[in-house]
Amino acid sequence: LHTPCCKVDKMCRPGASSSRSPGRKVSPSKGALRVKRGKGVAMKQKFNRLDCSNRFEDLIGWILSPMAWAFLCVLSPFLFIAKIVTDKVLFFLVGRNVIYNVNWEDPRVERKILNLDEDDHVITIASAGCNCLDYVIDGARVTACDLNDCQIALVELKVACAKILTFEEFFSIFASNDCDFLREIYPKKLRPMLTSPSQSFWDEKIPTIESFMYFGASGGLAYAAFRVFFPMIGLGWIRTACAERMPPNEFQGIVDVNKVYIKAAAWLIKKVLEPFAIAFAGVPLRQIELGNKRSNTWLTVFENIIYRTDFAGDNYFYNGYILGYFDKHSCPNYLMEENFDKMQASLKKGALTLYTGTIEGFLKENMALKAANKPHATFTVASLLDHMDWMPHEWINSEISILMKNMDPEKGRIFWRSFADDVHSPILQHLNPVEIDQYPKVEGGYAGQFDYMSTDRVGMYFSSWIAHIKDANCTIEPRSISWSDSATTFDTSFLTTLKTGYKIVSFPVKQALGFVSTKKETANGHGKNIEAFYQDQAAVYDSFRENFLHARGPMLTCLPTKVEGNMTWIDVGGGTARNLEFIPVDVLKAKFKKIYVVDISPSLLDVARSRVEKVGLSDIVECVCCDFTDSESVRKHLPKKGSVDIVTFSYSLSMIPNKKGALESAMSLLKDGGDGYLGIADFFEKCGREHLLQYPIQLLKWLEAKAHKYYFRCDGVHLLTDEVINEGVGSDAVKEFDERFRGSVPLLPILRPIQGFTFYTKGLKR
């Protein structure tokens, strides 16, 4: 199993013979997963062949665990720094080097679903060009965008070579790494076919490039991982298996014997390589954080690629990196001889258009052409790969809103992958997407037998989705930061922040000494306290909270706007009506027939009335001063039960003493059948991932939560818990989305409470 490197190198040369017979039948390995069947439908079970142990492994674990934690303690300062600079390193590489030398998205997953033909026009990410060339082979026209002009240069070189070379010459460069031949033909044949930026890039890289497999940031990382790291931890035999194209049952049998090494590799990747190296793999921190709710992400990845794909025979994503080259049995479609002539002919006809910039940037230019009655593109497919994992909700909304305006309303469909288990943004949920089975089973095969010719060979994406434009539940409309044209609409200067902070901190003392009185009439005792607290802050209320309420913007960005419009929205604790500014005035007028800003502070509502009057929304926005927990007051001032589309609490629920009553009022007002939408943005006591932490860390987080709880309680803010929310919304509520994160507090940088937003529907999952 542990073949010396010198022997492996001889066996792994291009053209080496393979012991695998093309027609060899693969039988199920001993101990393969069996799936129970009930009423003719396969029932899912946890797939955990690597998650088994025996007494020997348990003993090893008891010995090594303290050593591992000691190792992490030594590395912890470096890991902390690495986490901070990860995204900075990644974006530093953009424009300076190729990040992806291979597309790390398996195109055969979406090709079967999209079923592309000559009538399709695809917009996608260029990356390394593998997927967009696949779409060209299928007959579609393709527009490929990339912010990194180095990626565009790589795709341009592939296109230039495909246009003028024979298949064998093309294959020798991009599969067998014949860089000497590339250097020979580049100056006179290839360079004139490239754009000026690509010429500059390749003028620098051509003299030194030795291998396309280990080219760029991800290529260098792959070399370190598969050629250095794997042999060091006892996994060098995998290279031999790939060179011999070992059948799946034999390969999986060896893995079963060596599962301790696989589990060790998964642990080291999670704890060490992930913080230090993900930037070089082209993976931003936000994408990695989508998997924080899983306890064994990398072990699951190993299970996916080992037990659900033909790893040694067909999985070119890993074979290429492990061996250092592609062979004709295991390579991307654009490197297969049977596809070359069709690809070459399509490229010569101009089937592929490359654009340096974002997809949104290209679409804006396309919309300008459309507005000027000039030739423009209408897309039938948007293949967005995994890049929406990178984006905050505001960016996703911005891209999808303009994308839908550029797509065919009947044939348009959007495909994406995600590191998350579910749809990772409510904006994407509004598209009514359908999940794609990335690991289909063999029809008529034994229970649990995967169709190795159809499964996702990358194994790192935990869900894939397709949405048809015509099936979308909502329109995705643009969002705004403010109704003002000024870039800075609020005074967030240090002096103003300090003054407001002083008023907040000193209020309990002044109230205890009897120096506080209300100037306006309020609904009850709680209303009197709230009015007393806010009456001197009303003018600067929004300014102080701009850098404080971090979940408000994402929640309001993700609110649904139904296709038919005519919506009713109640914003509970809406105060100054600042929340409304996150939606442009024209969208509010087009989609809402009535908006109620409910608050218990008259001073804040005075600011709200002034705000909506300035933009001409007084006919649809009503400011209501009432106690939302009082059923009689709700009945008197607000719409009838079951008639409201949206109810929101933006950092108000934590300040309402009777939280159960407030949530019950909200649920009673919402429409049934999944049409009513409850949104809550606020401070939370827990992040929901504490159970995944080791005991010492759990204890520290528990103590921190207690400190946060005490600090906020002094200001009348009671951190929310899942138990309180679940009790209030009742059994009819269905949680659609939940996101939590750390957010800073003005003047107290060390204080980073847990904030987040969550959405519920009433009666039915949307």
C-alpha positions in Angstrom: 0.0 0.0 0.0 2.8 2.4 0.7 4.6 2.3 -2.7 7.9 4.2 -2.8 7.6 7.5 -4.7 10.2 6.5 -7.3 8.1 3.5 -8.2 4.9 5.6 -8.3 6.5 8.1 -10.6 7.4 5.4 -13.1 3.9 4.0 -13.0 2.3 7.4 -13.3 3.9 8.6 -16.5 1.5 9.6 -19.4 0.7 6.5 -21.5 1.4 4.0 -18.7 -0.6 0.8 -19.1 -3.7 0.3 -17.0 -4.7 -2.9 -15.3 -8.4 -2.0 -15.5 -10.4 -3.7 -18.2 -12.9 -1.4 -19.8 -15.6 -4.0 -19.6 -14.9 -5.1 -16.1 -18.0 -5.5 -13.9 -17.8 -3.7 -10.6 -19.5 -5.6 -7.8 -20.7 -4.0 -4.5 -18.0 -4.0 -1.9 -18.5 -5.9 1.4 -20.3 -3.7 3.9 -21.7 -1.3 1.3 -24.6 0.9 2.4 -28.0 -0.8 2.3 -31.0 1.5 2.2 -34.2 0.3 3.8 -37.3 0.5 1.6 -40.8 1.3 2.6 -43.8 1.4 0.2 -41.4 1.2 -2.7 -39.5 4.4 -1.8 -35.9 4.3 -0.7 -35.5 5.8 2.8 -32.4 7.9 3.4 -29.9 6.7 6.0 -26.8 8.4 7.2 -23.9 7.5 5.0 -21.0 7.0 7.4 -18.6 4.3 6.3 -15.7 6.4 7.5 -17.4 7.3 10.8 -17.0 3.9 12.3 -14.4 2.9 14.9 -13.1 0.0 16.8 -11.4 -0.4 20.2 -7.9 0.1 18.7 -8.9 3.4 17.1 -10.6 4.5 20.3 -7.4 3.9 22.2 -5.4 5.8 19.6 -7.9 8.6 19.9 -7.5 8.8 23.7 -3.7 9.0 23.3 -3.6 11.5 20.4 -6.5 13.8 21.4 -4.5 15.7 24.1 -1.5 15.9 21.7 -3.8 17.3 18.9 -5.3 20.0 21.2 -1.8 20.9 22.4 -0.8 21.2 18.7 -3.7 23.5 18.0 -3.0 25.6 21.1 0.5 26.3 19.8 -0.9 27.2 16.3 -3.9 29.2 17.6 -2.3 32.7 17.2 -1.3 31.9 13.6 -4.7 30.3 12.9 -6.4 33.5 14.3 -4.3 35.7 12.0 -4.9 33.4 9.0 -8.7 33.7 9.5 -8.5 37.5 9.5 -6.3 37.8 6.4 -7.9 34.9 4.3 -10.2 37.1 2.2 -7.5 39.8 1.9 -5.1 37.2 0.5 -7.7 35.9 -1.9 -8.6 39.3 -3.4 -4.9 40.2 -3.5 -4.5 37.3 -5.9 -7.3 38.6 -8.2 -5.7 40.3 -11.2 -2.3 39.1 -10.3 -2.5 35.4 -11.0 -4.7 32.6 -12.1 -6.6 31.2 -9.1 -8.4 28.3 -10.7 -6.5 26.2 -13.2 -9.5 23.8 -13.3 -13.2 24.5 -12.8 -14.1 22.9 -9.5 -17.7 22.3 -10.5 -18.6 19.1 -12.2 -20.5 20.1 -15.4 -22.2 16.8 -15.9 -24.5 17.5 -13.0 -26.1 20.6 -14.6 -25.8 19.4 -18.3 -28.3 16.7 -17.7 -30.7 19.1 -16.1 -30.2 22.1 -18.4 -30.3 20.0 -21.6 -28.7 22.7 -23.6 -29.1 23.1 -27.4 -28.6 25.7 -30.2 -31.5 27.8 -28.9 -29.9 28.5 -25.6 -27.7 31.4 -24.6 -25.9 30.9 -21.3 -24.4 33.5 -19.0 -21.8 32.0 -16.6 -18.5 32.5 -14.8 -15.4 32.0 -16.9 -13.2 30.5 -14.2 -10.8 28.1 -16.0 -13.1 27.7 -19.0 -13.9 24.0 -18.4 -17.7 24.4 -17.9 -18.3 27.1 -20.4 -16.5 25.0 -23.1 -18.8 22.1 -22.1 -21.8 24.3 -22.8 -20.3 25.3 -26.2 -19.9 21.6 -27.0 -23.6 21.2 -26.2 -24.4 23.7 -28.9 -25.2 26.8 -26.8 -24.0 30.3 -27.1 -22.1 31.3 -24.0 -21.2 34.6 -22.4 -18.5 34.0 -19.7 -17.6 36.7 -17.2 -14.8 36.9 -14.7 -13.6 39.7 -12.4 -10.1 38.2 -12.6 -8.5 39.1 -16.0 -6.0 36.3 -15.4 -8.8 33.8 -15.6 -10.0 35.4 -18.8 -6.4 35.1 -20.2 -6.4 31.4 -19.4 -9.7 30.8 -21.2 -8.5 33.0 -24.2 -5.4 30.8 -24.5 -7.5 27.6 -24.5 -9.9 29.1 -27.1 -7.0 30.2 -29.4 -5.4 26.8 -29.2 -8.7 25.0 -29.9 -9.2 27.1 -33.0 -5.9 26.4 -34.8 -4.5 23.2 -33.4 -5.2 19.5 -34.0 -6.7 17.5 -31.1 -3.4 15.8 -30.4 -1.6 19.1 -30.2 -4.3 20.6 -28.0 -4.4 17.6 -25.7 -0.6 17.6 -25.4 -0.6 21.1 -24.0 -3.6 21.1 -21.6 -3.6 17.5 -20.6 0.0 16.2 -20.9 1.6 19.6 -20.0 3.8 19.9 -23.1 4.8 23.5 -22.3 7.8 23.3 -24.6 5.5 23.0 -27.6 3.4 25.8 -26.2 6.4 28.0 -26.0 7.3 27.1 -29.6 4.0 28.1 -31.1 3.0 31.0 -28.8 4.8 34.0 -30.3 3.6 33.7 -33.9 0.5 31.6 -33.8 -1.2 32.2 -30.4 -0.2 35.6 -29.2 -1.9 37.5 -32.1 -5.2 35.9 -31.3 -5.2 37.2 -27.7 -6.4 40.5 -26.3 -3.8 43.0 -25.1 -4.3 42.2 -21.3 -4.0 38.5 -22.1 -0.9 39.0 -24.2 0.7 40.8 -21.3 -0.2 38.0 -18.9 1.1 35.2 -21.1 4.2 37.1 -22.1 5.2 36.9 -18.5 4.0 33.4 -17.7 4.9 31.4 -20.9 8.7 31.4 -20.3 8.4 29.7 -16.9 5.3 27.6 -17.0 6.0 23.9 -16.6 2.6 22.4 -15.9 -1.0 23.4 -16.3 -2.1 21.0 -13.6 0.0 22.8 -11.0 -0.4 26.3 -12.5 -1.8 29.2 -10.5 -2.8 29.4 -6.8 -5.1 26.4 -6.6 -2.6 24.3 -8.7 0.2 25.1 -6.3 -2.0 24.2 -3.3 -3.0 21.0 -5.0 0.6 20.0 -5.5 1.3 20.7 -1.8 -1.8 18.7 -0.7 -1.7 15.7 -3.0 2.0 15.3 -3.7 3.5 16.4 -0.3 0.8 16.3 2.4 -1.0 13.1 1.5 2.2 10.9 1.4 3.3 12.4 4.8 0.2 11.1 6.5 0.2 7.7 4.9 -2.0 8.3 1.9 0.7 8.0 -0.8 -0.9 4.7 -2.1 -3.8 6.8 -3.6 -1.5 7.9 -6.4 -0.7 4.3 -7.3 -4.4 3.5 -7.3 -5.2 6.4 -9.7 -2.3 5.4 -12.0 -3.7 1.8 -12.2 -7.3 3.1 -12.5 -8.3 0.8 -9.7 -12.0 -0.2 -9.8 -14.3 1.3 -7.2 -14.9 -1.8 -5.1 -11.1 -2.5 -4.8 -10.3 1.1 -4.0 -13.1 1.4 -1.4 -11.9 -1.8 0.2 -8.4 -0.4 0.6 -9.9 2.8 2.1 -11.9 0.7 4.6 -8.6 -0.7 5.8 -6.9 2.7 5.9 -9.9 4.8 7.2 -7.8 6.0 10.2 -5.5 7.9 7.8 -8.5 9.4 5.9 -10.1 10.6 9.2 -6.7 12.1 10.2 -6.5 13.9 6.9 -10.1 15.3 7.3 -9.2 16.5 10.8 -6.0 18.2 9.7 -7.7 19.8 6.7 -10.4 21.3 9.0 -8.1 22.5 11.7 -5.0 23.5 9.9 -5.1 23.6 6.1 -8.5 25.3 5.9 -7.5 28.4 7.9 -4.1 28.7 6.2 -4.8 27.6 2.6 -8.4 28.2 1.6 -7.5 31.5 0.0 -5.2 29.8 -2.4 -8.0 27.4 -3.3 -10.1 30.4 -4.3 -12.5 29.9 -1.4 -13.6 33.0 0.7 -14.3 32.8 4.4 -18.0 33.4 3.9 -18.4 30.3 1.8 -16.6 28.1 4.4 -18.9 29.6 7.1 -21.9 28.1 5.3 -20.8 24.7 6.6 -20.4 25.8 10.2 -23.5 23.9 11.3 -21.9 20.6 10.2 -19.6 18.8 12.5 -17.8 16.6 9.9 -17.7 18.6 6.7 -14.4 17.3 5.3 -15.1 13.7 6.4 -18.3 13.9 4.4 -16.4 15.2 1.4 -14.1 12.2 1.6 -17.1 9.9 1.8 -18.6 11.6 -1.3 -15.6 11.3 -3.5 -14.5 7.8 -2.3 -17.8 5.9 -2.1 -20.0 7.8 -4.5 -17.7 8.3 -7.5 -15.3 6.1 -9.5 -12.4 7.9 -7.8 -9.5 6.2 -9.5 -11.0 5.6 -12.9 -13.2 8.6 -13.8 -12.8 11.4 -11.2 -10.5 13.7 -13.2 -10.8 16.5 -10.6 -8.6 14.6 -8.2 -6.8 12.3 -10.6 -5.3 15.2 -12.5 -3.9 16.8 -9.4 -2.7 13.5 -7.9 -1.0 12.3 -11.1 0.0 15.6 -12.5 -1.7 15.2 -15.8 -5.0 14.1 -17.5 -5.3 11.0 -19.5 -7.9 10.3 -22.2 -9.9 8.1 -19.9 -10.2 10.7 -17.2 -10.3 14.3 -18.3 -12.8 17.2 -18.8 -15.1 17.0 -21.8 -13.3 19.6 -23.8 -10.2 17.4 -23.8 -12.1 14.4 -25.1 -11.4 13.6 -28.8 -15.0 12.9 -29.6 -15.9 16.5 -28.6 -13.1 18.4 -30.2 -14.3 18.9 -33.7 -17.7 20.2 -32.5 -16.0 22.5 -30.0 -13.6 23.8 -32.6 -16.3 24.6 -35.1 -18.5 26.4 -32.5 -15.6 28.5 -31.3 -14.7 29.5 -34.8 -18.3 30.7 -35.2 -18.0 32.9 -32.1 -20.1 30.8 -29.7 -18.1 32.0 -26.7 -17.9 35.6 -25.6 -15.6 36.6 -22.8 -16.1 39.6 -20.5 -13.7 41.0 -17.9 -15.9 42.1 -15.0 -18.8 40.9 -12.9 -22.0 39.3 -14.3 -23.9 42.3 -12.9 -21.6 44.7 -14.7 -22.1 42.9 -18.0 -25.9 42.8 -17.5 -26.1 46.5 -16.8 -24.3 47.1 -20.1 -26.7 44.7 -21.8 -29.7 46.6 -20.4 -28.2 49.9 -21.7 -28.1 48.3 -25.2 -31.7 47.2 -24.8 -32.8 50.6 -23.7 -31.1 52.1 -26.7 -32.8 49.6 -29.1 -29.4 48.1 -30.0 -28.6 44.4 -30.4 -28.5 42.8 -27.0 -28.6 39.4 -25.4 -31.5 37.6 -23.9 -30.4 34.6 -21.8 -32.2 31.3 -21.4 -29.7 29.9 -18.8 -27.7 31.5 -16.0 -25.1 29.0 -14.7 -23.8 30.7 -11.6 -21.5 27.9 -10.3 -20.9 28.6 -6.6 -20.1 32.3 -6.6 -23.3 33.3 -4.8 -21.8 31.5 -1.7 -19.4 34.4 -1.7 -22.0 37.1 -1.5 -23.8 38.8 1.2 -27.6 39.0 0.7 -27.4 42.5 -0.6 -25.1 41.4 -3.5 -27.3 38.4 -4.3 -30.3 40.6 -4.5 -28.6 43.1 -6.7 -27.3 40.4 -9.1 -30.5 38.4 -9.3 -32.8 41.4 -9.7 -30.9 42.6 -12.8 -30.4 39.0 -14.0 -34.1 38.3 -14.2 -34.6 41.4 -16.4 -32.1 40.0 -18.9 -33.6 36.5 -19.1 -36.3 34.9 -21.2 -39.4 34.9 -19.1 -40.6 31.5 -20.3 -37.4 29.5 -20.9 -35.2 31.2 -18.4 -33.6 29.1 -15.7 -31.0 29.7 -13.1 -28.6 27.0 -11.8 -26.2 27.3 -8.8 -24.3 25.1 -6.4 -23.7 25.7 -2.7 -21.5 24.7 0.2 -24.6 25.0 2.3 -27.0 22.1 2.9 -30.0 24.3 2.0 -30.8 27.4 0.0 -28.5 29.9 1.7 -30.4 33.1 1.1 -34.1 33.9 1.3 -33.7 35.8 -2.0 -33.0 32.5 -3.7 -35.8 30.9 -1.8 -38.2 33.4 -3.5 -37.2 31.8 -6.9 -38.9 28.6 -5.8 -35.9 26.4 -6.7 -35.7 22.6 -7.0 -32.8 20.7 -5.5 -30.9 18.4 -7.9 -29.9 14.9 -6.9 -26.1 15.1 -7.0 -25.7 11.4 -6.2 -28.3 9.4 -8.2 -28.5 5.7 -7.7 -28.4 2.9 -10.3 -31.9 2.0 -11.5 -32.6 -1.6 -10.7 -29.2 -1.9 -8.9 -28.7 -3.0 -5.3 -29.9 -0.7 -2.6 -27.4 2.2 -2.2 -25.6 1.5 -5.4 -24.5 4.9 -6.9 -24.5 5.6 -10.6 -20.8 6.5 -10.9 -21.3 7.9 -14.4 -23.8 10.5 -13.1 -22.6 11.5 -9.6 -20.9 14.8 -8.7 -17.2 14.0 -8.8 -16.1 17.1 -6.9 -18.0 16.1 -3.7 -17.5 19.5 -2.0 -21.0 21.0 -2.8 -23.7 20.0 -0.4 -26.6 21.1 -2.6 -27.3 22.1 -6.2 -30.4 24.0 -7.3 -32.3 25.0 -10.4 -35.0 27.7 -10.6 -37.3 28.4 -13.5 -38.1 32.1 -13.9 -41.7 31.5 -14.6 -42.1 29.5 -11.4 -40.7 32.2 -9.1 -43.0 33.1 -6.1 -41.8 36.7 -6.1 -40.1 39.3 -8.2 -36.6 40.2 -7.1 -36.6 44.0 -6.9 -33.6 46.4 -6.3 -32.9 47.5 -2.8 -31.5 50.8 -1.5 -29.5 52.1 1.5 -31.4 55.3 1.8 -34.0 57.4 -0.1 -31.6 60.3 -0.1 -29.3 60.8 -3.1 -26.4 61.6 -0.7 -23.9 58.9 -0.2 -23.8 59.7 3.6 -27.2 60.4 4.9 -26.6 59.9 8.6 -24.1 61.6 11.0 -22.1 58.7 12.2 -19.1 60.8 13.4 -17.4 59.8 16.6 -18.6 62.9 18.5 -22.3 62.2 17.6 -21.9 58.5 18.5 -20.3 59.5 21.8 -23.1 61.9 22.7 -25.8 59.3 21.9 -23.9 56.6 23.7 -23.7 58.8 26.8 -27.5 59.4 26.7 -28.1 55.6 26.5 -25.7 54.7 29.3 -26.8 57.6 31.6 -30.5 57.0 31.2 -31.0 54.3 33.9 -29.2 56.6 36.4 -31.2 59.6 35.5 -34.4 57.6 35.7 -33.5 56.2 39.1 -32.9 59.7 40.4 -36.2 61.0 39.0 -34.6 63.3 36.4 -36.6 61.8 33.5 -40.2 62.6 32.5 -42.2 62.1 29.3 -43.4 65.0 27.3 -46.0 63.2 25.3 -48.9 60.9 26.1 -48.2 57.1 25.8 -50.3 54.0 25.8 -49.2 52.4 29.1 -46.4 52.1 31.6 -44.0 50.4 29.2 -44.8 53.0 26.6 -44.0 55.7 29.1 -40.5 54.2 29.7 -39.8 53.8 26.0 -40.9 57.3 25.3 -38.7 58.6 28.1 -35.7 56.7 26.8 -36.1 57.8 23.1 -37.5 61.3 23.3 -34.0 62.9 23.6 -32.5 60.5 21.0 -35.1 60.8 18.3 -33.2 63.2 16.1 -30.0 61.1 16.2 -31.7 57.7 16.7 -30.8 56.4 13.2 -27.3 57.8 13.1 -26.2 55.8 16.2 -27.8 52.6 15.1 -26.4 52.5 11.5 -23.2 50.8 12.8 -25.0 48.8 15.4 -28.0 46.9 13.9 -26.1 44.6 11.5 -29.0 42.2 10.8 -31.6 44.8 9.9 -30.3 45.5 6.3 -30.0 41.8 5.3 -33.5 41.1 6.7 -35.1 44.0 4.8 -33.2 43.1 1.7 -34.6 39.6 1.8 -38.3 40.6 2.2 -40.5 39.1 -0.5 -42.2 41.2 -3.1 -45.0 39.2 -4.6 -45.5 39.1 -8.3 -49.1 40.4 -8.0 -48.2 43.1 -5.6 -51.1 44.6 -3.5 -49.3 43.7 -0.3 -49.8 44.8 3.3 -46.8 45.2 5.7 -46.7 45.9 9.4 -43.4 47.0 10.8 -43.6 46.5 14.6 -41.3 48.8 16.6 -40.6 50.6 13.3 -39.8 53.9 15.1 -38.6 56.5 12.6 -39.6 54.4 9.5 -35.9 54.0 8.7 -36.6 50.4 7.8 -38.7 51.5 4.8 -35.7 53.2 3.3 -34.1 49.9 2.5 -36.7 49.5 -0.3 -36.8 52.1 -3.1 -39.9 54.4 -3.1 -41.0 53.2 -6.6 -40.9 49.6 -5.4 -43.0 50.4 -2.3 -45.6 52.2 -4.5 -45.7 49.3 -7.0 -45.9 46.4 -4.5 -47.6 47.6 -1.4 -51.1 48.9 -0.9 -50.6 49.6 2.8 -47.7 49.8 5.2 -48.2 50.3 9.0 -45.3 51.6 11.1 -46.2 50.6 14.6 -44.4 52.0 17.7 -45.1 52.9 21.3 -43.0 56.1 21.2 -44.7 59.2 19.8 -41.4 61.0 19.4 -40.0 58.4 17.1 -43.3 58.3 15.0 -43.0 62.1 14.5 -39.7 61.5 12.7 -41.4 58.7 10.7 -44.3 60.9 9.5 -41.8 63.5 8.4 -39.7 61.0 6.6 -42.6 59.4 4.6 -44.2 62.8 3.7 -40.9 64.0 2.1 -41.1 61.2 -0.5 -44.8 61.2 -1.1 -45.7 57.9 0.7 -48.3 59.3 3.1 -51.1 57.7 1.1 -49.8 54.2 1.7 -47.8 54.5 5.0 -49.7 54.9 8.3 -47.9 55.6 11.5 -49.7 53.9 14.4 -48.9 54.5 18.1 -50.2 51.5 20.0 -49.2 48.5 22.1 -48.8 45.5 19.7 -49.2 43.1 22.6 -52.7 44.4 23.4 -55.2 42.5 21.4 -57.9 45.2 21.6 -55.4 47.9 20.5 -54.3 45.7 17.6 -57.9 45.0 16.6 -58.7 48.7 16.7 -55.7 50.2 14.8 -54.5 47.4 12.4 -56.0 45.2 9.6 -58.2 42.2 10.3 -56.7 38.9 11.2 -55.3 36.7 8.4 -55.0 39.6 5.9 -51.4 40.7 6.3 -48.5 39.6 4.0 -45.5 40.7 6.1 -44.9 41.4 9.8 -41.4 42.5 10.8 -39.6 43.1 14.1 -36.3 44.9 13.5 -34.5 45.0 16.9 -37.8 45.6 18.6 -38.9 42.2 19.9 -36.0 42.1 22.4 -37.3 45.3 24.0 -40.9 44.1 24.3 -41.6 42.6 27.7 -44.5 40.4 26.5 -42.7 38.7 23.6 -45.2 35.9 23.4 -48.1 38.3 23.1 -46.3 40.2 20.4 -45.5 37.1 18.4 -49.1 35.8 18.8 -50.5 39.1 17.5 -48.1 38.9 14.5 -49.1 35.3 13.6 -52.8 36.0 14.0 -52.5 38.9 11.5 -50.6 36.9 8.8 -52.2 35.2 5.9 -52.4 31.4 6.0 -51.0 28.8 3.5 -47.5 30.1 3.4 -48.5 33.5 2.1 -47.8 35.3 5.4 -44.2 36.1 6.2 -42.8 36.9 9.6 -39.3 38.5 9.8 -37.3 39.0 13.0 -33.9 40.8 13.1 -32.4 41.1 16.6 -29.8 40.2 19.2 -29.7 36.5 20.2 -28.4 34.7 23.2 -27.0 31.8 21.3 -25.7 31.2 17.8 -27.1 27.7 17.5 -23.8 26.0 16.9 -22.6 25.7 20.5 -23.2 21.9 20.5 -20.5 21.5 17.9 -17.8 23.1 20.2 -15.5 21.2 22.5 -16.2 21.5 26.2 -13.6 24.2 27.2 -14.8 26.4 24.3 -18.4 25.7 25.2 -17.8 26.9 28.7 -16.2 30.2 27.5 -19.1 30.8 25.1 -21.6 30.2 27.9 -19.8 32.7 30.2 -19.7 35.2 27.3 -23.4 34.8 26.7 -24.2 35.5 30.3 -22.1 38.7 30.2 -23.9 39.8 27.1 -27.3 39.0 28.6 -26.5 41.1 31.7 -25.0 44.0 29.7 -28.0 44.4 27.4 -30.6 43.9 30.1 -29.3 47.1 31.8 -30.7 48.9 28.7 -34.0 47.0 28.6 -32.9 44.7 25.9 -33.5 41.0 26.5 -31.6 38.7 24.2 -33.8 36.4 22.2 -33.8 32.6 22.5 -35.2 30.0 20.2 -37.5 28.8 23.0 -39.1 32.2 23.4 -39.7 32.6 19.7 -41.0 29.1 19.2 -43.4 29.5 22.1 -44.7 32.8 20.6 -45.1 31.7 16.9 -46.8 28.4 17.8 -47.1 25.2 15.9 -48.5 26.8 12.7 -45.2 28.6 12.0 -42.6 27.1 9.7 -39.0 28.3 9.9 -37.9 29.2 6.4 -34.5 30.7 7.2 -32.2 31.5 10.1 -28.8 33.2 10.0 -26.7 34.4 13.0 -23.4 36.1 13.2 -21.2 38.4 15.4 -21.7 42.1 15.1 -19.7 45.1 16.6 -21.1 47.7 19.0 -20.2 51.4 18.7 -17.6 52.6 21.2 -17.1 49.0 22.6 -15.1 47.1 20.0 -14.4 44.2 22.4 -18.2 43.6 22.6 -19.4 41.5 19.7 -22.9 40.1 20.5 -24.7 37.5 18.4 -27.1 39.1 15.9 -29.1 37.6 13.2 -32.4 37.4 11.4 -34.9 34.6 10.9 -38.1 34.2 8.7 -41.2 32.2 9.4 -44.2 31.4 7.2 -47.7 30.6 8.5 -49.2 27.2 7.9 -47.1 26.0 5.0 -43.5 25.9 3.9 -43.1 28.1 0.8 
